[in-house]
Amino acid sequence: MKALREAMGLSQGKFADRLHYQQAQVSKVENGTVLASEAFAEAMDCDRGGRQDRGT
């Protein structure tokens, strides 16, 4: 995830804002302190142009 964020040229804070999460959560996921939840992964997918409609 860190490589993706850095490739996008975003700080943890800016990436967190785009995902509608706190910077601390992004940091914890990047550092392996916590696993990304399904909702967190979906937010990343949507931010990268993935599925927008969760119902399909």
Backbone torsions as a table, in degrees:
resi	resn	phi	psi	omega
1	MET	NA	-39.2	-179.7
2	LYS	-60.8	-43.1	179.4
3	ALA	-61.5	-41.1	177.8
4	LEU	-61.8	-48.9	-179.1
5	ARG	-59.8	-45.2	-179.1
6	GLU	-67.1	-36.5	177.5
7	ALA	-64.0	-28.1	177.9
8	MET	-82.4	-7.0	179.3
9	GLY	72.2	32.8	-176.6
10	LEU	-114.1	143.2	170.6
11	SER	-75.7	167.2	176.2
12	GLN	-58.8	-40.4	-179.1
13	GLY	-63.9	-45.1	179.3
14	LYS	-66.6	-40.0	177.9
15	PHE	-63.5	-43.9	177.9
16	ALA	-59.4	-43.4	178.3
17	ASP	-58.6	-43.7	-179.2
18	ARG	-65.1	-32.1	-179.4
19	LEU	-88.9	-8.1	-175.8
20	HIS	64.7	41.3	174.8
21	TYR	-126.6	169.4	176.5
22	GLN	-82.0	150.2	177.9
23	GLN	-57.8	-37.1	-179.4
24	ALA	-60.7	-36.8	179.0
25	GLN	-67.6	-41.7	176.9
26	VAL	-60.0	-44.6	179.5
27	SER	-60.2	-45.0	-179.0
28	LYS	-63.4	-40.5	178.8
29	VAL	-67.8	-44.3	179.4
30	GLU	-60.8	-38.8	-176.8
31	ASN	-85.5	-3.9	179.6
32	GLY	78.6	11.8	178.1
33	THR	-67.6	-37.4	175.6
34	VAL	-134.3	153.7	174.5
35	LEU	-82.0	148.7	175.9
36	ALA	-67.7	130.8	175.9
37	SER	-72.6	166.6	177.0
38	GLU	-60.2	-40.8	179.3
39	ALA	-63.5	-39.3	178.9
40	PHE	-64.7	-46.3	178.5
41	ALA	-61.4	-40.7	178.3
42	GLU	-65.0	-37.6	177.9
43	ALA	-63.1	-40.5	177.2
44	MET	-65.0	-42.1	-180.0
45	ASP	-61.7	-45.7	-179.7
46	CYS	-65.1	-38.4	179.6
47	ASP	-64.9	-31.4	-179.6
48	ARG	-88.8	9.6	178.0
49	GLY	89.0	18.1	178.1
50	GLY	-79.5	-157.0	-177.6
51	ARG	-56.9	129.7	174.6
52	GLN	-96.6	-29.3	-176.4
53	ASP	-98.2	109.1	-177.6
54	ARG	-77.7	-9.8	-177.0
55	GLY	-86.0	-1.9	-178.4
56	THR	-115.5	NA	NA
